[in-house]
Amino acid sequence: MPRKPTTHQFDLFSRPAAETVQVPPWQALPEETRRRLTKLIARLILDHADGERAVQREDADHDA
């Protein structure tokens, strides 16, 4: 008998369906998971902002 998957992958680009798995509330996630996700999201945001600054610096160099 096949095992049920213990993790879920969310499809961000399809239309929602009635049988779509619901995302658990943030408070229901284990503390370690919340901590890791917070660090990953912060790094994503900071890396993105840093990348935009790098592009702005390159554009400024081309103007000179």
Long-range contacts (C-beta under 8 A, 24 or more apart in sequence): none
